[in-house]
Amino acid sequence: MIALIVLGVIVLIVVFWVIGLYNRLVGMKNNRENAFADIDVQLRQRNDLVPQLVNTVKGYATHERELLERVTQARAAVMGAGSINDKIQADSQLTQALQGLRVQVEAYPDLKANTNFLQLQEEISDIENKLAASRRYFNGTTRELNTAVESFPSNLIAGAFGYTRQPMYELSTEQRTSMDEPPQINF
C-alpha cells in the first residue's frame, strides 16, 4: 500500500514536471512571436515613411531611378512577406536599399538641407534604432527558446511536442560583407 502511494506521488511529480516544462516552452514560443510582432510594428511604421522619403528624394534626384525602384521593391517585399523568416529576409533587403539611398543622398547637398527630408531622415533613424532594439529583444527570446529546445531534459519534451530550433534575426551575407568595410566619410 505504501509502495503504491509512493509510486503515485512519483508519477504525479513527473506529470507536473512535464506540464511545467511544456508550459515553459509554450511561453517562450509566445514571447518570441510577440517579440517579432514588435519588429513588425516598427517595419510597418518604416514602410509608411519610406514612400515619403522616396518622393522627397525623387524631387531632387530624378535620374537615380534604379536606386529608388530598389527601395520601393524592397518595401513591397516586406509588406508581402508571410512568414517570420520571409520578413527577416525582405527586411534585410530593405535595410540594404535604404543604406544605398543614404549614400546617394550625400551627392545632393540641397536635398540634405531640405527641412522635409531632414525630418523624414530623423524619423527613419529613430525607427531604425527602435528596430535594432526590437531585433535584439527578438534574438534574446529566440536564444532562450533555442536553449530550452536543445538542453536536457526539456529537449525531451520539446521533441515530443514538435518544438525545434528557430532562426535568429541576422544580417545577410551581403550585409556582412559590406559591414566588414569601413564607412567612407567625405567632406
Buried (B, 14 or more C-beta within 10 A) or exposed (E): EEEEEEEEEEEEEEEEEBEEBBEBBEEBBEBBEEBBEBBBBBBEBBBEBBEBBBEBBEEBBEEBEEBBEBBBEBBEBBEEBEEBEEBBBBBBBBBBBBBBBEEBBEEBEEBEEBEEBEEBBEBBEBBBEBBEEBBEBBBBBBEBBBEBBBEEEBBEBBEEEEBEEBEEBEEBEEBEEBEEEEEEEEE
